[in-house]
Amino acid sequence: MANRTGPVYESTFVVDDERAAELESWLQRFAQTSLQLDGIESVHHRDVAIDEDGRFAAVLQFDCRDDAA
């Protein structure tokens, strides 16, 4: 188990399946940009299965140094 230094913030992004590749590309850029912010220690990305309505979901979790991040 990872040693977390502060709070974890999580964001879920949902798009129609045909936009999944575009979302993945954007999430990678967003995660890299987030790591440049003071207080963001790491970013974890995971995909969530396509739901019954054909939507694709992905989750980003941000490990923060403290509540001020």
PDB file with SEQRES, HELIX, SHEET and CRYST1 records, atoms N, CA, C and O in Angstrom:
SEQRES   1 A   69  MET ALA ASN ARG THR GLY PRO VAL TYR GLU SER THR PHE          
SEQRES   2 A   69  VAL VAL ASP ASP GLU ARG ALA ALA GLU LEU GLU SER TRP          
SEQRES   3 A   69  LEU GLN ARG PHE ALA GLN THR SER LEU GLN LEU ASP GLY          
SEQRES   4 A   69  ILE GLU SER VAL HIS HIS ARG ASP VAL ALA ILE ASP GLU          
SEQRES   5 A   69  ASP GLY ARG PHE ALA ALA VAL LEU GLN PHE ASP CYS ARG          
SEQRES   6 A   69  ASP ASP ALA ALA                                              
HELIX    1 AA1 ASP A   17  ARG A   19  5                                   3    
HELIX    2 AA2 ALA A   20  SER A   34  1                                  15    
SHEET    1 AA1 3 VAL A   8  ASP A  16  0                                        
SHEET    2 AA1 3 ARG A  55  CYS A  64 -1                                        
SHEET    3 AA1 3 ILE A  40  VAL A  48 -1                                        
CRYST1    1.000    1.000    1.000  90.00  90.00  90.00 P 1           1          
ATOM      1  N   MET A   1       0.842  -1.171   0.000  1.00  0.00           N  
ATOM      2  CA  MET A   1       0.000   0.000   0.000  1.00  0.00           C  
ATOM      3  C   MET A   1       0.890   1.237   0.000  1.00  0.00           C  
ATOM      4  O   MET A   1       1.916   1.285   0.678  1.00  0.00           O  
ATOM      5  N   ALA A   2       0.476   2.231  -0.772  1.00  0.00           N  
ATOM      6  CA  ALA A   2       1.255   3.463  -0.880  1.00  0.00           C  
ATOM      7  C   ALA A   2       1.122   4.302   0.373  1.00  0.00           C  
ATOM      8  O   ALA A   2       0.068   4.343   1.007  1.00  0.00           O  
ATOM      9  N   ASN A   3       2.205   4.966   0.717  1.00  0.00           N  
ATOM     10  CA  ASN A   3       2.181   5.931   1.809  1.00  0.00           C  
ATOM     11  C   ASN A   3       1.702   7.256   1.254  1.00  0.00           C  
ATOM     12  O   ASN A   3       2.413   7.881   0.468  1.00  0.00           O  
ATOM     13  N   ARG A   4       0.550   7.690   1.629  1.00  0.00           N  
ATOM     14  CA  ARG A   4       0.010   8.956   1.132  1.00  0.00           C  
ATOM     15  C   ARG A   4       0.349  10.055   2.127  1.00  0.00           C  
ATOM     16  O   ARG A   4       0.254   9.881   3.342  1.00  0.00           O  
ATOM     17  N   THR A   5       0.745  11.186   1.573  1.00  0.00           N  
ATOM     18  CA  THR A   5       1.162  12.286   2.430  1.00  0.00           C  
ATOM     19  C   THR A   5       0.020  13.215   2.801  1.00  0.00           C  
ATOM     20  O   THR A   5       0.122  13.941   3.790  1.00  0.00           O  
ATOM     21  N   GLY A   6      -1.046  13.214   2.051  1.00  0.00           N  
ATOM     22  CA  GLY A   6      -2.155  14.131   2.300  1.00  0.00           C  
ATOM     23  C   GLY A   6      -3.428  13.595   1.681  1.00  0.00           C  
ATOM     24  O   GLY A   6      -3.539  12.398   1.416  1.00  0.00           O  
ATOM     25  N   PRO A   7      -4.381  14.469   1.451  1.00  0.00           N  
ATOM     26  CA  PRO A   7      -5.669  14.047   0.922  1.00  0.00           C  
ATOM     27  C   PRO A   7      -5.571  13.557  -0.526  1.00  0.00           C  
ATOM     28  O   PRO A   7      -4.624  13.873  -1.247  1.00  0.00           O  
ATOM     29  N   VAL A   8      -6.553  12.795  -0.918  1.00  0.00           N  
ATOM     30  CA  VAL A   8      -6.690  12.328  -2.294  1.00  0.00           C  
ATOM     31  C   VAL A   8      -7.953  12.955  -2.857  1.00  0.00           C  
ATOM     32  O   VAL A   8      -9.028  12.847  -2.267  1.00  0.00           O  
ATOM     33  N   TYR A   9      -7.816  13.605  -3.991  1.00  0.00           N  
ATOM     34  CA  TYR A   9      -8.964  14.155  -4.693  1.00  0.00           C  
ATOM     35  C   TYR A   9      -9.187  13.320  -5.943  1.00  0.00           C  
ATOM     36  O   TYR A   9      -8.231  12.923  -6.610  1.00  0.00           O  
ATOM     37  N   GLU A  10     -10.432  13.057  -6.256  1.00  0.00           N  
ATOM     38  CA  GLU A  10     -10.753  12.202  -7.387  1.00  0.00           C  
ATOM     39  C   GLU A  10     -11.740  12.915  -8.291  1.00  0.00           C  
ATOM     40  O   GLU A  10     -12.699  13.532  -7.829  1.00  0.00           O  
ATOM     41  N   SER A  11     -11.485  12.818  -9.603  1.00  0.00           N  
ATOM     42  CA  SER A  11     -12.395  13.371 -10.603  1.00  0.00           C  
ATOM     43  C   SER A  11     -12.743  12.273 -11.591  1.00  0.00           C  
ATOM     44  O   SER A  11     -11.870  11.533 -12.044  1.00  0.00           O  
ATOM     45  N   THR A  12     -14.013  12.170 -11.920  1.00  0.00           N  
ATOM     46  CA  THR A  12     -14.480  11.194 -12.902  1.00  0.00           C  
ATOM     47  C   THR A  12     -14.951  11.937 -14.145  1.00  0.00           C  
ATOM     48  O   THR A  12     -15.699  12.910 -14.058  1.00  0.00           O  
ATOM     49  N   PHE A  13     -14.505  11.468 -15.288  1.00  0.00           N  
ATOM     50  CA  PHE A  13     -14.847  12.068 -16.577  1.00  0.00           C  
ATOM     51  C   PHE A  13     -15.614  11.037 -17.395  1.00  0.00           C  
ATOM     52  O   PHE A  13     -15.191   9.885 -17.502  1.00  0.00           O  
ATOM     53  N   VAL A  14     -16.741  11.447 -17.973  1.00  0.00           N  
ATOM     54  CA  VAL A  14     -17.586  10.531 -18.743  1.00  0.00           C  
ATOM     55  C   VAL A  14     -17.865  11.158 -20.101  1.00  0.00           C  
ATOM     56  O   VAL A  14     -18.274  12.316 -20.188  1.00  0.00           O  
ATOM     57  N   VAL A  15     -17.640  10.381 -21.169  1.00  0.00           N  
ATOM     58  CA  VAL A  15     -17.903  10.842 -22.531  1.00  0.00           C  
ATOM     59  C   VAL A  15     -18.541   9.713 -23.328  1.00  0.00           C  
ATOM     60  O   VAL A  15     -18.487   8.550 -22.928  1.00  0.00           O  
ATOM     61  N   ASP A  16     -19.145  10.066 -24.457  1.00  0.00           N  
ATOM     62  CA  ASP A  16     -19.642   9.049 -25.371  1.00  0.00           C  
ATOM     63  C   ASP A  16     -18.462   8.214 -25.856  1.00  0.00           C  
ATOM     64  O   ASP A  16     -17.350   8.724 -25.987  1.00  0.00           O  
ATOM     65  N   ASP A  17     -18.702   6.939 -26.120  1.00  0.00           N  
ATOM     66  CA  ASP A  17     -17.634   6.001 -26.477  1.00  0.00           C  
ATOM     67  C   ASP A  17     -16.784   6.488 -27.652  1.00  0.00           C  
ATOM     68  O   ASP A  17     -15.572   6.277 -27.662  1.00  0.00           O  
ATOM     69  N   GLU A  18     -17.401   7.134 -28.639  1.00  0.00           N  
ATOM     70  CA  GLU A  18     -16.633   7.572 -29.817  1.00  0.00           C  
ATOM     71  C   GLU A  18     -15.644   8.691 -29.480  1.00  0.00           C  
ATOM     72  O   GLU A  18     -14.782   9.005 -30.301  1.00  0.00           O  
ATOM     73  N   ARG A  19     -15.744   9.291 -28.311  1.00  0.00           N  
ATOM     74  CA  ARG A  19     -14.809  10.343 -27.888  1.00  0.00           C  
ATOM     75  C   ARG A  19     -13.770   9.829 -26.883  1.00  0.00           C  
ATOM     76  O   ARG A  19     -12.988  10.612 -26.344  1.00  0.00           O  
ATOM     77  N   ALA A  20     -13.762   8.521 -26.633  1.00  0.00           N  
ATOM     78  CA  ALA A  20     -12.875   7.947 -25.623  1.00  0.00           C  
ATOM     79  C   ALA A  20     -11.407   8.219 -25.916  1.00  0.00           C  
ATOM     80  O   ALA A  20     -10.658   8.575 -25.007  1.00  0.00           O  
ATOM     81  N   ALA A  21     -10.984   8.062 -27.155  1.00  0.00           N  
ATOM     82  CA  ALA A  21      -9.569   8.285 -27.493  1.00  0.00           C  
ATOM     83  C   ALA A  21      -9.184   9.745 -27.257  1.00  0.00           C  
ATOM     84  O   ALA A  21      -8.090  10.031 -26.771  1.00  0.00           O  
ATOM     85  N   GLU A  22     -10.076  10.658 -27.599  1.00  0.00           N  
ATOM     86  CA  GLU A  22      -9.827  12.084 -27.373  1.00  0.00           C  
ATOM     87  C   GLU A  22      -9.711  12.380 -25.876  1.00  0.00           C  
ATOM     88  O   GLU A  22      -8.848  13.151 -25.456  1.00  0.00           O  
ATOM     89  N   LEU A  23     -10.589  11.762 -25.073  1.00  0.00           N  
ATOM     90  CA  LEU A  23     -10.526  11.949 -23.623  1.00  0.00           C  
ATOM     91  C   LEU A  23      -9.217  11.413 -23.072  1.00  0.00           C  
ATOM     92  O   LEU A  23      -8.580  12.073 -22.251  1.00  0.00           O  
ATOM     93  N   GLU A  24      -8.806  10.242 -23.502  1.00  0.00           N  
ATOM     94  CA  GLU A  24      -7.554   9.647 -23.013  1.00  0.00           C  
ATOM     95  C   GLU A  24      -6.372  10.569 -23.279  1.00  0.00           C  
ATOM     96  O   GLU A  24      -5.523  10.768 -22.410  1.00  0.00           O  
ATOM     97  N   SER A  25      -6.321  11.120 -24.465  1.00  0.00           N  
ATOM     98  CA  SER A  25      -5.236  12.031 -24.825  1.00  0.00           C  
ATOM     99  C   SER A  25      -5.260  13.270 -23.940  1.00  0.00           C  
ATOM    100  O   SER A  25      -4.220  13.708 -23.450  1.00  0.00           O  
ATOM    101  N   TRP A  26      -6.444  13.833 -23.736  1.00  0.00           N  
ATOM    102  CA  TRP A  26      -6.580  15.020 -22.893  1.00  0.00           C  
ATOM    103  C   TRP A  26      -6.202  14.706 -21.447  1.00  0.00           C  
ATOM    104  O   TRP A  26      -5.529  15.507 -20.799  1.00  0.00           O  
ATOM    105  N   LEU A  27      -6.628  13.547 -20.932  1.00  0.00           N  
ATOM    106  CA  LEU A  27      -6.321  13.177 -19.552  1.00  0.00           C  
ATOM    107  C   LEU A  27      -4.824  13.046 -19.324  1.00  0.00           C  
ATOM    108  O   LEU A  27      -4.318  13.447 -18.276  1.00  0.00           O  
ATOM    109  N   GLN A  28      -4.116  12.491 -20.291  1.00  0.00           N  
ATOM    110  CA  GLN A  28      -2.660  12.373 -20.156  1.00  0.00           C  
ATOM    111  C   GLN A  28      -2.014  13.753 -20.047  1.00  0.00           C  
ATOM    112  O   GLN A  28      -1.140  13.970 -19.208  1.00  0.00           O  
ATOM    113  N   ARG A  29      -2.446  14.677 -20.891  1.00  0.00           N  
ATOM    114  CA  ARG A  29      -1.903  16.044 -20.839  1.00  0.00           C  
ATOM    115  C   ARG A  29      -2.286  16.723 -19.526  1.00  0.00           C  
ATOM    116  O   ARG A  29      -1.460  17.392 -18.906  1.00  0.00           O  
ATOM    117  N   PHE A  30      -3.522  16.554 -19.109  1.00  0.00           N  
ATOM    118  CA  PHE A  30      -4.002  17.165 -17.871  1.00  0.00           C  
ATOM    119  C   PHE A  30      -3.231  16.627 -16.662  1.00  0.00           C  
ATOM    120  O   PHE A  30      -2.864  17.391 -15.769  1.00  0.00           O  
ATOM    121  N   ALA A  31      -2.989  15.325 -16.635  1.00  0.00           N  
ATOM    122  CA  ALA A  31      -2.236  14.727 -15.531  1.00  0.00           C  
ATOM    123  C   ALA A  31      -0.820  15.283 -15.480  1.00  0.00           C  
ATOM    124  O   ALA A  31      -0.324  15.606 -14.401  1.00  0.00           O  
ATOM    125  N   GLN A  32      -0.161  15.400 -16.633  1.00  0.00           N  
ATOM    126  CA  GLN A  32       1.202  15.941 -16.670  1.00  0.00           C  
ATOM    127  C   GLN A  32       1.224  17.391 -16.205  1.00  0.00           C  
ATOM    128  O   GLN A  32       2.124  17.788 -15.465  1.00  0.00           O  
ATOM    129  N   THR A  33       0.255  18.179 -16.624  1.00  0.00           N  
ATOM    130  CA  THR A  33       0.163  19.571 -16.208  1.00  0.00           C  
ATOM    131  C   THR A  33      -0.090  19.668 -14.706  1.00  0.00           C  
ATOM    132  O   THR A  33       0.484  20.522 -14.030  1.00  0.00           O  
ATOM    133  N   SER A  34      -0.941  18.800 -14.190  1.00  0.00           N  
ATOM    134  CA  SER A  34      -1.268  18.813 -12.759  1.00  0.00           C  
ATOM    135  C   SER A  34      -0.045  18.550 -11.901  1.00  0.00           C  
ATOM    136  O   SER A  34       0.084  19.116 -10.816  1.00  0.00           O  
ATOM    137  N   LEU A  35       0.852  17.701 -12.372  1.00  0.00           N  
ATOM    138  CA  LEU A  35       2.055  17.381 -11.605  1.00  0.00           C  
ATOM    139  C   LEU A  35       2.992  18.577 -11.461  1.00  0.00           C  
ATOM    140  O   LEU A  35       3.873  18.576 -10.602  1.00  0.00           O  
ATOM    141  N   GLN A  36       2.806  19.582 -12.285  1.00  0.00           N  
ATOM    142  CA  GLN A  36       3.627  20.786 -12.205  1.00  0.00           C  
ATOM    143  C   GLN A  36       3.106  21.758 -11.150  1.00  0.00           C  
ATOM    144  O   GLN A  36       3.790  22.723 -10.811  1.00  0.00           O  
ATOM    145  N   LEU A  37       1.906  21.516 -10.629  1.00  0.00           N  
ATOM    146  CA  LEU A  37       1.312  22.393  -9.624  1.00  0.00           C  
ATOM    147  C   LEU A  37       1.894  22.097  -8.244  1.00  0.00           C  
ATOM    148  O   LEU A  37       2.133  20.942  -7.890  1.00  0.00           O  
ATOM    149  N   ASP A  38       2.114  23.140  -7.489  1.00  0.00           N  
ATOM    150  CA  ASP A  38       2.631  22.980  -6.138  1.00  0.00           C  
ATOM    151  C   ASP A  38       1.624  22.210  -5.287  1.00  0.00           C  
ATOM    152  O   ASP A  38       0.450  22.575  -5.227  1.00  0.00           O  
ATOM    153  N   GLY A  39       2.071  21.173  -4.646  1.00  0.00           N  
ATOM    154  CA  GLY A  39       1.220  20.408  -3.741  1.00  0.00           C  
ATOM    155  C   GLY A  39       0.676  19.116  -4.315  1.00  0.00           C  
ATOM    156  O   GLY A  39       0.198  18.269  -3.561  1.00  0.00           O  
ATOM    157  N   ILE A  40       0.734  18.937  -5.623  1.00  0.00           N  
ATOM    158  CA  ILE A  40       0.282  17.680  -6.227  1.00  0.00           C  
ATOM    159  C   ILE A  40       1.480  16.732  -6.255  1.00  0.00           C  
ATOM    160  O   ILE A  40       2.468  16.986  -6.945  1.00  0.00           O  
ATOM    161  N   GLU A  41       1.384  15.652  -5.507  1.00  0.00           N  
ATOM    162  CA  GLU A  41       2.498  14.707  -5.379  1.00  0.00           C  
ATOM    163  C   GLU A  41       2.492  13.653  -6.489  1.00  0.00           C  
ATOM    164  O   GLU A  41       3.548  13.284  -7.002  1.00  0.00           O  
ATOM    165  N   SER A  42       1.298  13.167  -6.859  1.00  0.00           N  
ATOM    166  CA  SER A  42       1.192  12.170  -7.922  1.00  0.00           C  
ATOM    167  C   SER A  42      -0.236  12.160  -8.454  1.00  0.00           C  
ATOM    168  O   SER A  42      -1.170  12.622  -7.799  1.00  0.00           O  
ATOM    169  N   VAL A  43      -0.374  11.619  -9.664  1.00  0.00           N  
ATOM    170  CA  VAL A  43      -1.679  11.487 -10.301  1.00  0.00           C  
ATOM    171  C   VAL A  43      -1.809  10.058 -10.792  1.00  0.00           C  
ATOM    172  O   VAL A  43      -0.904   9.527 -11.436  1.00  0.00           O  
ATOM    173  N   HIS A  44      -2.945   9.436 -10.483  1.00  0.00           N  
ATOM    174  CA  HIS A  44      -3.211   8.063 -10.905  1.00  0.00           C  
ATOM    175  C   HIS A  44      -4.424   8.061 -11.822  1.00  0.00           C  
ATOM    176  O   HIS A  44      -5.421   8.729 -11.550  1.00  0.00           O  
ATOM    177  N   HIS A  45      -4.331   7.313 -12.896  1.00  0.00           N  
ATOM    178  CA  HIS A  45      -5.385   7.269 -13.909  1.00  0.00           C  
ATOM    179  C   HIS A  45      -5.888   5.833 -14.036  1.00  0.00           C  
ATOM    180  O   HIS A  45      -5.105   4.884 -14.059  1.00  0.00           O  
ATOM    181  N   ARG A  46      -7.196   5.697 -14.117  1.00  0.00           N  
ATOM    182  CA  ARG A  46      -7.756   4.379 -14.414  1.00  0.00           C  
ATOM    183  C   ARG A  46      -9.006   4.552 -15.264  1.00  0.00           C  
ATOM    184  O   ARG A  46      -9.767   5.507 -15.108  1.00  0.00           O  
ATOM    185  N   ASP A  47      -9.188   3.602 -16.162  1.00  0.00           N  
ATOM    186  CA  ASP A  47     -10.373   3.594 -17.004  1.00  0.00           C  
ATOM    187  C   ASP A  47     -11.458   2.794 -16.309  1.00  0.00           C  
ATOM    188  O   ASP A  47     -11.184   1.836 -15.587  1.00  0.00           O  
ATOM    189  N   VAL A  48     -12.676   3.202 -16.538  1.00  0.00           N  
ATOM    190  CA  VAL A  48     -13.842   2.492 -16.043  1.00  0.00           C  
ATOM    191  C   VAL A  48     -14.553   1.965 -17.279  1.00  0.00           C  
ATOM    192  O   VAL A  48     -14.543   2.617 -18.323  1.00  0.00           O  
ATOM    193  N   ALA A  49     -15.150   0.828 -17.178  1.00  0.00           N  
ATOM    194  CA  ALA A  49     -15.786   0.189 -18.330  1.00  0.00           C  
ATOM    195  C   ALA A  49     -16.840   1.087 -18.978  1.00  0.00           C  
ATOM    196  O   ALA A  49     -17.399   1.982 -18.344  1.00  0.00           O  
ATOM    197  N   ILE A  50     -17.087   0.824 -20.234  1.00  0.00           N  
ATOM    198  CA  ILE A  50     -18.168   1.493 -20.949  1.00  0.00           C  
ATOM    199  C   ILE A  50     -19.483   1.042 -20.328  1.00  0.00           C  
ATOM    200  O   ILE A  50     -19.710  -0.151 -20.129  1.00  0.00           O  
ATOM    201  N   ASP A  51     -20.342   2.001 -20.027  1.00  0.00           N  
ATOM    202  CA  ASP A  51     -21.600   1.659 -19.358  1.00  0.00           C  
ATOM    203  C   ASP A  51     -22.675   1.216 -20.350  1.00  0.00           C  
ATOM    204  O   ASP A  51     -22.440   1.160 -21.557  1.00  0.00           O  
ATOM    205  N   GLU A  52     -23.841   0.906 -19.827  1.00  0.00           N  
ATOM    206  CA  GLU A  52     -24.936   0.375 -20.649  1.00  0.00           C  
ATOM    207  C   GLU A  52     -25.450   1.388 -21.676  1.00  0.00           C  
ATOM    208  O   GLU A  52     -26.118   1.005 -22.636  1.00  0.00           O  
ATOM    209  N   ASP A  53     -25.147   2.661 -21.485  1.00  0.00           N  
ATOM    210  CA  ASP A  53     -25.559   3.693 -22.436  1.00  0.00           C  
ATOM    211  C   ASP A  53     -24.471   4.002 -23.461  1.00  0.00           C  
ATOM    212  O   ASP A  53     -24.610   4.932 -24.256  1.00  0.00           O  
ATOM    213  N   GLY A  54     -23.387   3.221 -23.442  1.00  0.00           N  
ATOM    214  CA  GLY A  54     -22.304   3.418 -24.397  1.00  0.00           C  
ATOM    215  C   GLY A  54     -21.365   4.546 -24.049  1.00  0.00           C  
ATOM    216  O   GLY A  54     -20.663   5.054 -24.923  1.00  0.00           O  
ATOM    217  N   ARG A  55     -21.332   4.951 -22.796  1.00  0.00           N  
ATOM    218  CA  ARG A  55     -20.430   6.020 -22.367  1.00  0.00           C  
ATOM    219  C   ARG A  55     -19.173   5.431 -21.746  1.00  0.00           C  
ATOM    220  O   ARG A  55     -19.216   4.399 -21.075  1.00  0.00           O  
ATOM    221  N   PHE A  56     -18.069   6.098 -21.979  1.00  0.00           N  
ATOM    222  CA  PHE A  56     -16.765   5.705 -21.449  1.00  0.00           C  
ATOM    223  C   PHE A  56     -16.445   6.600 -20.263  1.00  0.00           C  
ATOM    224  O   PHE A  56     -16.677   7.808 -20.315  1.00  0.00           O  
ATOM    225  N   ALA A  57     -15.918   6.021 -19.205  1.00  0.00           N  
ATOM    226  CA  ALA A  57     -15.562   6.804 -18.017  1.00  0.00           C  
ATOM    227  C   ALA A  57     -14.108   6.549 -17.641  1.00  0.00           C  
ATOM    228  O   ALA A  57     -13.599   5.437 -17.783  1.00  0.00           O  
ATOM    229  N   ALA A  58     -13.458   7.587 -17.164  1.00  0.00           N  
ATOM    230  CA  ALA A  58     -12.096   7.491 -16.664  1.00  0.00           C  
ATOM    231  C   ALA A  58     -12.008   8.301 -15.379  1.00  0.00           C  
ATOM    232  O   ALA A  58     -12.725   9.285 -15.195  1.00  0.00           O  
ATOM    233  N   VAL A  59     -11.120   7.871 -14.499  1.00  0.00           N  
ATOM    234  CA  VAL A  59     -10.963   8.503 -13.191  1.00  0.00           C  
ATOM    235  C   VAL A  59      -9.518   8.958 -13.028  1.00  0.00           C  
ATOM    236  O   VAL A  59      -8.586   8.219 -13.345  1.00  0.00           O  
ATOM    237  N   LEU A  60      -9.340  10.174 -12.533  1.00  0.00           N  
ATOM    238  CA  LEU A  60      -8.028  10.664 -12.121  1.00  0.00           C  
ATOM    239  C   LEU A  60      -8.063  10.860 -10.617  1.00  0.00           C  
ATOM    240  O   LEU A  60      -8.999  11.450 -10.077  1.00  0.00           O  
ATOM    241  N   GLN A  61      -7.032  10.360  -9.947  1.00  0.00           N  
ATOM    242  CA  GLN A  61      -6.875  10.578  -8.515  1.00  0.00           C  
ATOM    243  C   GLN A  61      -5.601  11.390  -8.309  1.00  0.00           C  
ATOM    244  O   GLN A  61      -4.541  11.072  -8.848  1.00  0.00           O  
ATOM    245  N   PHE A  62      -5.737  12.441  -7.519  1.00  0.00           N  
ATOM    246  CA  PHE A  62      -4.632  13.350  -7.239  1.00  0.00           C  
ATOM    247  C   PHE A  62      -4.204  13.174  -5.791  1.00  0.00           C  
ATOM    248  O   PHE A  62      -4.987  13.439  -4.879  1.00  0.00           O  
ATOM    249  N   ASP A  63      -2.966  12.728  -5.567  1.00  0.00           N  
ATOM    250  CA  ASP A  63      -2.394  12.654  -4.225  1.00  0.00           C  
ATOM    251  C   ASP A  63      -1.794  14.019  -3.912  1.00  0.00           C  
ATOM    252  O   ASP A  63      -0.905  14.492  -4.620  1.00  0.00           O  
ATOM    253  N   CYS A  64      -2.279  14.638  -2.861  1.00  0.00           N  
ATOM    254  CA  CYS A  64      -1.862  15.998  -2.515  1.00  0.00           C  
ATOM    255  C   CYS A  64      -1.018  16.018  -1.241  1.00  0.00           C  
ATOM    256  O   CYS A  64      -1.168  15.175  -0.357  1.00  0.00           O  
ATOM    257  N   ARG A  65      -0.139  16.995  -1.179  1.00  0.00           N  
ATOM    258  CA  ARG A  65       0.711  17.139   0.003  1.00  0.00           C  
ATOM    259  C   ARG A  65      -0.111  17.505   1.223  1.00  0.00           C  
ATOM    260  O   ARG A  65       0.134  16.997   2.317  1.00  0.00           O  
ATOM    261  N   ASP A  66      -1.095  18.394   1.039  1.00  0.00           N  
ATOM    262  CA  ASP A  66      -1.921  18.851   2.151  1.00  0.00           C  
ATOM    263  C   ASP A  66      -3.229  19.418   1.612  1.00  0.00           C  
ATOM    264  O   ASP A  66      -3.462  19.393   0.404  1.00  0.00           O  
ATOM    265  N   ASP A  67      -4.065  19.918   2.476  1.00  0.00           N  
ATOM    266  CA  ASP A  67      -5.362  20.449   2.060  1.00  0.00           C  
ATOM    267  C   ASP A  67      -5.266  21.708   1.207  1.00  0.00           C  
ATOM    268  O   ASP A  67      -6.229  22.062   0.528  1.00  0.00           O  
ATOM    269  N   ALA A  68      -4.143  22.379   1.228  1.00  0.00           N  
ATOM    270  CA  ALA A  68      -3.988  23.612   0.470  1.00  0.00           C  
ATOM    271  C   ALA A  68      -3.688  23.377  -1.003  1.00  0.00           C  
ATOM    272  O   ALA A  68      -3.736  24.322  -1.792  1.00  0.00           O  
ATOM    273  N   ALA A  69      -3.383  22.160  -1.392  1.00  0.00           N  
ATOM    274  CA  ALA A  69      -3.033  21.860  -2.784  1.00  0.00           C  
ATOM    275  C   ALA A  69      -4.179  22.069  -3.729  1.00  0.00           C  
ATOM    276  O   ALA A  69      -4.032  21.857  -4.933  1.00  0.00           O  
TER     277      ALA A  69                                                      
END                                                                             
